Amino acid sequence: MKRIIIALIALALSGSIHAQDFKFGLRLGGNFSQIDGDMASGYNKIGYHVGVFTAYPLSNLSSGVVELSYTSKGARYSEIQQVTVVDYVEISLLYGLKVSEKLEILAGVQPSVLTGSNVTEAGVDMGDIVKFNKVDVPVAIGLRLYLNSHIALEARLSYSLTNINGNGSFGIEGLFGNIGQFNNVLSGSLIYKL
């Protein structure tokens, strides 16, 4: 994982010497997640994300944003001492709309590739029983508050369009009408534009 973080930072720094219109930056923060469709509820699993992004102005009030991140999601079910960790590399494709000088709304999709998973119950590894699909496609919406020209704070909600359960389609009906289990993540980020 250290290699991924170093590669993401190097990519952001190397990109800062390219085209003037593109803006580059870093995104780092925490995730509060749950898996809708499992037995647990509440944003009990704390994870993290780290990534780089580039933004290109489409007009005075809008921009296209592409992010590459490493993110850790999952769920925690205290009653049976079950902890689920699912790690992804995400490519976020977002549209940004400025609603004021300091506030921007972001919305889009975050196609993700599973890089690792771990499920334990009362300390016992359940990896042979619980499987996850290799690809997840969450949609996301967020608010970004600019503190100055380089630093911003962001809150984002993302929710899977696709079933993440690799064992089949049992679970619940998700927000978009399909049956399964779905990553449901609230994240908070510190944004630094280079």
Residue pairs with C-beta under 8 A, 6 or more apart in sequence:
1 70
1 87
4 70
4 89
5 50
5 70
8 26
8 50
8 51
8 52
8 68
8 69
8 70
9 26
9 52
11 52
11 68
12 24
12 25
12 26
12 52
12 53
12 194
13 194
15 22
15 24
15 52
15 54
16 24
16 194
21 56
21 57
22 54
22 55
22 56
23 54
23 55
23 56
23 63
23 193
23 194
24 52
24 53
24 54
24 55
24 193
24 194
25 52
25 53
25 54
25 55
25 191
25 192
25 193
25 194
26 50
26 51
26 52
26 53
26 191
26 192
26 194
27 49
27 50
27 51
27 52
27 53
27 67
27 69
27 154
27 189
27 190
27 191
28 48
28 49
28 50
28 51
28 189
28 190
28 192
29 48
29 49
29 154
29 187
29 188
29 189
29 190
30 46
30 47
30 48
30 49
30 187
30 188
31 45
31 46
31 47
31 48
31 49
31 71
31 72
31 73
31 185
31 186
31 187
32 43
32 45
32 46
32 185
32 186
32 187
32 188
33 43
33 45
33 46
33 47
33 73
33 74
33 75
33 183
33 184
33 185
33 186
34 40
34 41
34 42
34 43
34 44
34 45
34 75
34 184
35 74
35 75
35 84
35 164
35 181
35 182
35 183
35 184
36 159
36 171
36 172
36 174
36 181
36 182
36 183
36 184
37 165
37 170
37 171
37 172
37 174
37 180
37 181
37 182
38 75
38 77
38 84
38 171
38 181
39 77
39 80
40 75
40 76
40 77
40 78
40 82
43 184
43 186
44 75
44 76
44 77
44 78
45 73
45 74
45 75
45 76
45 83
45 84
45 85
47 71
47 72
47 73
47 74
47 85
48 71
48 72
49 69
49 70
49 71
49 72
49 90
49 187
49 189
50 69
50 70
51 67
51 68
51 69
51 70
51 71
51 90
52 67
52 68
52 69
53 65
53 66
53 67
53 68
53 92
54 65
54 66
55 63
55 64
55 65
55 66
55 96
56 63
56 64
57 63
58 64
60 98
61 97
61 98
62 95
62 96
62 97
62 98
63 95
63 96
64 93
64 94
64 95
64 96
65 92
65 93
65 94
65 95
65 96
65 106
65 108
66 91
66 92
66 93
66 94
67 90
67 91
67 92
67 94
67 110
68 89
68 90
68 91
68 92
69 89
69 90
69 92
70 87
70 88
70 89
70 90
70 115
71 87
71 88
71 89
71 90
71 112
72 85
72 86
72 87
73 85
73 86
73 87
73 88
73 183
73 185
74 83
74 84
74 85
74 86
75 82
75 83
75 84
76 82
76 83
76 84
77 83
77 84
80 121
80 122
81 121
81 122
81 123
82 119
82 120
82 121
82 122
82 126
83 118
83 119
83 120
84 117
84 118
84 119
84 130
85 116
85 117
85 118
85 119
86 114
86 116
86 117
86 132
86 164
86 183
87 114
87 115
87 116
87 117
88 112
88 113
88 114
88 115
88 136
89 112
89 113
89 115
90 110
90 111
90 112
90 138
91 110
91 111
91 112
92 108
92 109
92 110
92 140
93 108
93 109
93 110
93 111
94 106
94 107
94 108
94 140
95 106
95 107
95 108
96 104
96 105
96 106
96 144
97 104
97 105
97 106
98 104
99 105
101 146
102 145
102 146
102 147
103 143
103 144
103 145
103 146
104 143
104 144
104 146
105 141
105 142
105 143
105 144
106 140
106 141
106 142
106 143
106 144
106 154
106 156
107 139
107 140
107 141
107 142
108 139
108 140
109 137
109 138
109 139
109 140
109 161
110 137
110 138
110 139
110 140
110 158
111 135
111 136
111 137
112 135
112 136
112 137
112 138
113 134
113 135
114 132
114 133
114 134
114 135
114 136
117 127
117 130
117 132
118 125
118 127
119 125
119 126
119 127
119 129
119 130
120 126
130 167
131 165
131 166
131 167
132 164
132 165
132 166
133 162
133 163
133 164
133 165
133 166
134 166
135 162
136 160
136 162
136 164
136 183
137 160
137 161
137 162
138 158
138 159
138 160
138 161
138 183
138 185
139 158
139 159
139 161
140 156
140 157
140 158
140 159
141 156
141 157
142 154
142 155
142 156
142 157
142 187
143 154
143 155
143 156
144 152
144 153
144 154
144 191
145 152
145 153
145 154
146 152
147 153
149 193
150 192
150 193
150 194
151 190
151 191
151 192
151 193
152 190
152 191
152 193
153 188
153 189
153 190
153 191
154 187
154 188
154 189
154 190
154 191
155 186
155 187
155 188
155 189
156 185
156 186
156 187
156 188
156 189
157 185
157 186
157 187
158 183
158 184
158 185
158 187
159 174
159 175
159 182
159 183
159 184
159 185
160 174
160 182
160 183
160 184
161 176
161 178
162 178
162 180
162 182
163 169
163 171
163 174
163 178
163 179
163 180
163 181
163 182
164 180
164 181
164 182
164 183
165 171
165 180
165 181
169 178
169 179
169 180
170 179
170 180
171 179
171 180
171 181
171 182
172 179
172 180
172 181
173 179
174 180
174 182
175 182
